[in-house]
Amino acid sequence: MLRSFAPCLFAAALAVLAAPAPALAYWQWRDANGHMVYSDVPPSTAAASVLRAPGRHAGEFQPVQATPAADVATPAPAKASARPAAAAPTPEEAFQKRREASVKAAAEEARKETEAAERATHCAQLRNYANGLQQGMRAAVAGPDGSLQHLNSEQRQAELIRTSATLQQHCN
């Protein structure tokens, strides 16, 4: 009897393990203009209609309903372009700015890592070449006509000095 349940238990365990990890915490709300806003920071105004908050399950969080004063007329919604330049950025703009900065930082880090890997490869090649020159490896350079000209001991010594200087300058 237990053997007949084993495949079902195994499938259930795989289904649990294959479930996607929870997404990053974010806030979701409708702004005064009715636009949907997603951010990693809460809305700055209490008038926003919050639909999702971090750490709360769907349906558990009820949106905050703004209650406008009856004697105060609500002004017409201002366009985003009409906002003064000195005003603080909206949460959405702040989120976009942080996201762009994060992407830039990641790209810069990747570029630095690539440069470091290329430098390490180049330095390893130079060290191998210098070791070969020290051990008397037969070396040649291309002549003006494209033919190979083998280095004599004086030329090998000059090439070793040049390679050692390059190693010292770029690989230490």
Residue pairs with C-beta under 8 A, 6 or more apart in sequence:
24 40
25 40
25 54
25 55
26 38
26 39
26 40
26 52
26 54
27 37
27 38
27 39
27 40
27 41
27 42
27 43
27 50
27 52
27 53
27 54
27 91
28 36
28 37
28 38
28 50
28 51
28 52
29 36
29 37
29 43
29 48
29 49
29 50
29 51
29 52
29 63
30 36
30 37
30 48
30 49
30 51
31 37
31 43
31 48
31 90
32 45
32 47
32 48
32 77
33 77
37 43
37 48
37 90
37 91
37 92
38 92
38 95
39 91
39 92
39 94
39 95
40 95
40 98
41 91
41 94
41 95
42 50
42 53
42 91
43 50
43 91
44 90
44 91
46 64
46 66
47 66
48 64
48 66
49 63
49 64
49 65
49 66
50 61
50 63
50 64
51 61
51 63
52 58
52 61
53 61
68 74
89 97
119 170
119 171
122 170
122 171
123 167
123 170
123 171
126 163
126 166
126 167
126 171
127 167
127 171
129 163
130 160
130 163
130 164
130 167
132 139
133 139
133 156
133 159
133 160
133 163
134 160
136 156
138 150
139 150
139 151
139 156
139 159
140 148
140 149
140 150
140 151
141 148
141 149
141 151
141 155
142 148
142 149
143 149
151 159
